[in-house]
Amino acid sequence: MSERILDPSNVTPAALPRLLAAFAANAVERDKRGGTAKRERDLIRESGLLKLSIPCELGGAGADWIVILDVVRRIAAVDSSLAHLFAFHHLMIATVQFFGTSQQARRAMEKTAQEDCFWGNAVNPKDARLRLRRDGECYRLEGVKSFCSGASDSDMLVVSALDEQQKLKIAAFPTRRGGIRIHEDWDNIGQRQTDSGSVSFDDVVVSNEELLVSPGPLGSPFAALRPCLAQLILVSIYAGLARGALEASVAYVRELPSDGAARIGSDPFTLHTAGELFAQVSAAEALAGRAVQSFQQGWTRGDAITPQERGSIAIDVATAKVASARAALDVGSRMFDIMGARATTARAGLDRFWRNARTHTLHDPLDHKLKELGEFALNGVYPTPSFYS
């Protein structure tokens, strides 16, 4: 793959069209197989897109989050598992910027740019089984983490654990370190190639320099943007899934024999359903776009961002998440009302859009987002920063 990173004429990643075509060619087969999408991960490495969020002066492409999350959404329309892995890679790099020192962030980004590092995660703050203890001049990790998306075939990991005072600590270090065992135990109905299973840590050494303690998790309004970015990644994946499901149903109808396509295309009830789904997808994309713009402004503000500005971003993201999650679930199911019974064949694999959406939208309950939005709508109260809001 010869294209590299950004097309200077329009800041569109030049490698993306060929990448999407490669992903689409075997998406159904890989969904059925599950496991690690090693070849596709290597295609992403070769494309240069792992450097997208890294500043130009550090060897990256210098793209903003508007470009990055547009790429996430477009990949998700074809393969939401790969979009998940790609997006979490950039979230982990941003995590070092949110929670670490400027020196830690610079080293992480330079290493990524020079070595085409793919980042994975073992953060899951709700899983308290992983412990960090002091051992002289270093630390030791012992325990297990679940929902470790992208840990397989990763080069770097971001990990959360509880220390001896039960405080949450975050560290970033190479995946190929003694004592780390990545288990192939992810076998869910959707997002089947995200490798979101468990990782064991057996007396894993962590140095002082690898702990991200300045300002630490949610230690400032800027650091508290990290959960907004994580939620915005979900929004982008959901919006991509909704668009992908709609486009797949349209393509299916257009590929039918001419009499069948004409019959479906003139049926008033089918047209009504298609119109509803089109409106849902368009609304989700519009709200996602507004939330991305809002987040980018906050990111640019850096440490100058205020709690009120951060709160406004959280509301925009929560609004987009509700709309995009519902669109992904609804379109992924009702697309069959457009295509008809023959579209349910296992060979076509068109159920993957709903399965992926159903799996991923359970990441954290939508009811919590609706409660936060209601609190803001009625009482003018912004969401309290947490790892999920």
C-alpha positions in Angstrom: 0.0 0.0 0.0 1.8 3.1 -1.2 -0.4 5.9 -0.1 0.6 7.6 3.1 -1.4 9.6 5.6 -2.9 12.9 4.5 -3.7 14.1 1.0 -2.5 17.7 1.2 -5.2 18.9 -1.1 -8.1 18.2 1.2 -6.6 16.6 4.4 -8.4 13.4 3.6 -6.2 10.4 4.5 -5.0 9.3 1.1 -4.7 5.7 2.1 -8.3 5.4 3.3 -10.1 4.4 0.0 -7.9 1.4 -0.6 -8.0 0.5 3.1 -11.8 0.5 3.1 -12.0 -1.6 0.0 -9.6 -4.2 1.5 -11.7 -4.3 4.7 -15.0 -4.6 2.8 -13.7 -7.5 0.7 -13.6 -10.0 3.5 -15.7 -8.3 6.3 -18.4 -11.0 6.4 -15.9 -13.8 6.4 -13.8 -12.2 9.2 -16.9 -11.5 11.3 -17.7 -15.2 11.2 -14.2 -16.2 12.0 -13.6 -13.8 14.9 -10.1 -13.6 16.5 -7.3 -11.2 15.7 -7.5 -9.3 12.3 -3.7 -9.5 12.0 -3.6 -8.8 8.2 -5.9 -5.8 8.5 -4.1 -4.4 11.5 -0.9 -4.6 9.5 -2.6 -2.8 6.6 -3.4 0.0 9.0 0.2 0.0 10.2 1.5 0.3 6.6 -1.0 3.0 5.7 0.5 5.5 8.2 -2.9 6.2 9.8 -1.6 5.2 13.2 0.3 8.5 13.1 -2.8 10.6 12.3 -3.2 12.2 15.8 0.5 12.8 16.3 1.8 16.4 15.6 3.9 16.9 12.4 6.9 18.0 14.4 7.0 14.6 16.1 6.7 12.7 12.9 3.0 12.4 12.6 0.3 13.7 10.3 -1.0 16.5 12.6 -4.7 15.8 12.0 -7.3 17.2 14.3 -10.1 15.2 15.9 -12.5 16.2 13.2 -10.4 14.3 10.6 -9.6 11.4 12.9 -13.2 10.7 14.0 -14.4 11.1 10.4 -12.0 8.3 9.5 -13.3 6.2 12.5 -16.9 6.7 11.2 -16.0 5.8 7.7 -14.2 2.6 8.7 -17.1 1.7 11.0 -19.5 1.8 8.1 -17.5 -1.0 6.6 -16.1 -2.8 9.7 -16.9 -1.5 13.1 -14.4 -3.9 14.8 -11.5 -2.3 12.9 -12.9 1.1 13.6 -13.0 0.3 17.3 -9.3 -0.8 17.3 -8.2 2.2 15.2 -10.1 4.6 17.4 -8.9 3.1 20.7 -5.3 3.4 19.4 -5.7 7.1 19.2 -7.6 7.3 22.5 -4.7 5.6 24.2 -2.2 8.1 22.7 -4.5 10.9 23.9 -4.7 9.3 27.4 -1.0 9.8 27.8 -1.5 13.5 26.8 -4.4 13.8 29.2 -2.9 12.1 32.3 0.8 12.2 31.8 3.5 14.9 31.7 4.5 16.7 28.5 7.7 14.7 28.5 5.8 11.4 28.7 3.4 12.4 26.0 6.3 13.5 23.7 8.2 10.2 24.2 5.0 8.2 23.5 4.2 10.0 20.3 7.8 10.0 19.0 8.0 6.2 19.6 4.7 5.6 17.9 5.7 7.7 14.9 9.1 6.1 14.6 8.1 2.5 15.1 4.4 2.5 13.8 3.3 1.3 17.3 -0.3 0.1 17.6 -1.7 0.9 21.0 -4.1 -1.4 23.0 -6.0 -0.9 26.2 -6.4 -2.6 29.6 -8.1 0.3 31.3 -11.6 -0.9 32.2 -12.0 1.1 35.5 -14.9 -1.1 36.7 -12.7 -4.2 36.9 -10.9 -3.9 40.2 -9.0 -7.2 40.0 -5.7 -5.6 38.9 -3.4 -4.3 41.7 -0.3 -2.1 41.7 2.1 -2.4 44.6 5.3 -0.5 45.3 8.5 -2.6 45.1 11.5 -0.4 45.9 12.2 1.9 43.0 9.6 0.4 40.8 6.0 -1.1 40.9 4.5 -4.5 40.3 1.2 -5.4 38.6 -0.7 -8.5 39.7 -4.1 -9.6 38.5 -6.5 -9.6 35.5 -8.3 -7.0 33.4 -11.3 -7.7 31.2 -12.6 -5.9 28.0 -9.1 -5.2 26.9 -9.9 -4.1 23.3 -6.9 -4.2 21.0 -4.5 -5.7 23.4 -3.7 -8.6 21.0 -1.1 -7.7 18.4 -0.5 -4.3 20.2 2.9 -2.8 20.7 2.0 -0.5 23.7 -0.7 -0.8 26.4 -2.4 1.7 28.7 -3.4 -0.1 31.9 -5.4 1.0 35.0 -5.0 -0.6 38.4 -5.7 0.1 42.1 -2.7 0.9 44.3 -2.3 0.0 47.9 -4.4 2.9 49.0 -7.2 1.8 46.6 -6.5 4.8 44.3 -6.8 4.4 40.5 -3.5 4.5 38.7 -2.8 4.6 35.0 0.4 3.4 33.3 1.7 3.1 29.7 4.3 0.6 28.7 5.2 -2.0 26.0 2.9 -5.0 25.6 5.8 -7.5 25.1 6.9 -7.3 28.7 7.5 -10.3 30.9 4.5 -11.5 32.9 1.8 -10.2 30.4 -0.5 -12.9 29.0 -3.2 -11.9 26.5 -6.0 -14.5 26.5 -8.0 -15.3 23.4 -11.3 -15.4 25.2 -13.4 -12.9 23.3 -16.4 -14.8 21.7 -19.3 -12.3 21.8 -22.0 -11.9 19.2 -20.6 -8.7 17.8 -17.4 -6.7 17.5 -15.9 -10.1 17.0 -12.4 -8.9 15.9 -11.8 -6.3 18.6 -10.0 -8.9 20.8 -11.8 -7.4 23.8 -11.1 -10.3 26.1 -8.9 -10.5 29.2 -5.3 -9.9 30.0 -3.3 -11.4 32.9 -0.5 -9.5 34.7 1.8 -11.8 36.7 4.4 -9.7 38.6 4.8 -7.2 35.8 7.3 -4.5 36.4 6.3 -0.9 36.0 8.8 1.9 36.3 8.1 5.3 37.9 8.4 6.9 34.4 5.6 4.8 33.1 3.0 5.9 35.6 0.8 8.8 34.3 0.4 10.9 37.4 0.3 14.5 36.2 -2.5 15.5 36.6 -3.7 11.9 36.9 -7.2 10.6 36.0 -9.7 13.4 35.8 -7.3 15.6 37.8 -8.2 18.8 35.8 -10.9 20.1 33.4 -8.6 19.2 30.5 -7.9 15.7 31.8 -11.7 15.3 32.3 -12.0 15.6 28.5 -10.7 12.0 28.2 -14.1 10.4 28.9 -15.7 12.9 26.5 -13.3 11.6 23.8 -14.0 8.0 24.7 -17.7 8.6 24.4 -17.2 10.5 21.2 -15.4 7.5 19.7 -18.5 5.4 20.5 -20.7 8.0 18.8 -18.5 7.9 15.7 -18.7 4.1 15.6 -22.4 4.0 16.1 -23.0 6.6 13.4 -20.8 4.7 11.1 -22.7 1.5 11.8 -26.0 3.2 11.1 -24.7 4.6 7.8 -23.2 1.2 6.8 -26.4 -0.7 7.5 -28.4 1.8 5.4 -25.9 1.7 2.5 -25.8 -2.1 2.7 -29.6 -2.3 2.4 -29.7 0.1 -0.5 -26.9 -1.9 -2.3 -28.8 -5.1 -1.7 -32.0 -3.8 -3.3 -30.1 -2.3 -6.3 -28.4 -5.6 -7.0 -31.7 -7.5 -7.3 -33.0 -8.4 -10.7 -34.6 -5.3 -12.3 -38.2 -6.3 -11.7 -37.5 -7.0 -8.0 -35.6 -3.7 -7.5 -38.4 -1.8 -9.2 -41.1 -3.5 -7.1 -39.3 -2.7 -3.8 -38.4 0.8 -5.0 -42.0 1.7 -5.7 -43.6 0.2 -2.7 -45.0 3.0 -0.5 -44.4 1.2 2.8 -40.8 0.4 1.9 -40.3 4.0 0.8 -41.7 5.1 4.2 -39.3 2.9 6.1 -36.3 3.9 4.0 -37.2 7.6 4.6 -37.4 7.0 8.3 -34.0 5.3 8.4 -32.4 7.9 6.2 -33.6 10.6 8.6 -32.3 8.7 11.6 -28.9 8.3 10.0 -28.7 11.9 8.9 -29.7 13.2 12.4 -27.1 11.0 14.1 -24.4 12.2 11.7 -25.3 15.8 12.2 -25.3 15.5 16.0 -22.0 13.6 15.9 -20.5 16.3 13.7 -21.6 19.0 16.2 -20.2 17.1 19.1 -16.8 16.5 17.3 -16.6 20.3 16.6 -17.3 21.0 20.2 -14.7 18.6 21.4 -12.1 19.9 19.0 -12.6 23.4 20.4 -12.1 22.1 23.9 -9.0 20.1 22.9 -7.5 23.2 21.4 -8.1 25.2 24.6 -5.9 22.7 26.5 -5.3 23.5 30.2 -7.2 26.8 29.7 -10.5 25.0 29.4 -13.0 25.8 32.2 -15.3 23.3 33.9 -18.3 24.9 32.3 -16.8 24.5 28.8 -16.0 20.9 29.6 -19.6 20.4 30.8 -21.0 21.8 27.6 -18.9 19.4 25.5 -20.2 16.5 27.7 -23.8 17.5 26.9 -23.1 17.6 23.2 -21.4 14.2 23.3 -24.2 12.7 25.4 -26.9 14.0 23.0 -25.0 12.6 20.0 -24.5 9.3 21.8 -28.2 8.8 22.4 -29.1 9.6 18.8 -26.3 7.5 17.2 -26.8 4.5 19.4 -30.6 4.4 18.7 -29.9 4.9 15.0 -27.4 2.0 14.9 -29.7 -0.4 16.6 -32.8 0.6 14.7 -31.3 0.8 11.3 -29.4 -2.5 11.9 -32.7 -4.2 12.6 -35.2 -2.5 10.3 -32.9 -2.6 7.2 -34.4 -6.1 6.7 -37.9 -4.5 6.3 -36.4 -2.9 3.1 -34.6 -5.9 1.8 -37.0 -8.8 2.6 -36.7 -12.3 3.8 -34.0 -13.5 1.5 -31.6 -11.0 3.0 -31.5 -13.0 6.2 -29.3 -15.7 4.7 -26.2 -16.3 6.8 -24.0 -16.1 3.7 -24.8 -12.4 3.3 -23.9 -11.7 6.9 -26.1 -8.6 7.0 -27.0 -9.2 10.6 -23.5 -8.1 11.6 -24.5 -4.5 11.7 -27.1 -5.1 14.4 -25.0 -7.6 16.3 -22.1 -5.1 16.3 -24.3 -2.3 17.4 -26.1 -4.4 20.1 -22.7 -5.5 21.5 -21.1 -2.1 21.5 -24.0 0.0 22.7 -23.9 -2.0 25.9 -20.5 -0.4 26.7 -22.2 1.8 29.3 -26.0 2.1 29.8 -27.8 4.7 27.6 -30.1 5.3 30.5 -27.3 7.1 32.3 -26.8 9.5 29.4 -30.5 10.2 29.3 -30.5 10.9 33.1 -27.6 13.4 32.6 -29.4 15.1 29.7 -32.6 15.3 31.8 -30.6 16.8 34.7 -29.2 19.4 32.4 -32.5 20.1 30.6 -34.5 20.6 33.8 -31.9 21.8 36.3 -29.1 23.2 34.2 -26.6 20.8 35.9 -23.7 19.5 33.8 -22.6 15.8 34.1 -20.1 15.1 36.9 -16.9 13.9 35.3 -16.3 10.2 35.5 -14.7 7.6 33.3 -18.1 7.3 31.5 -19.3 10.9 31.3 
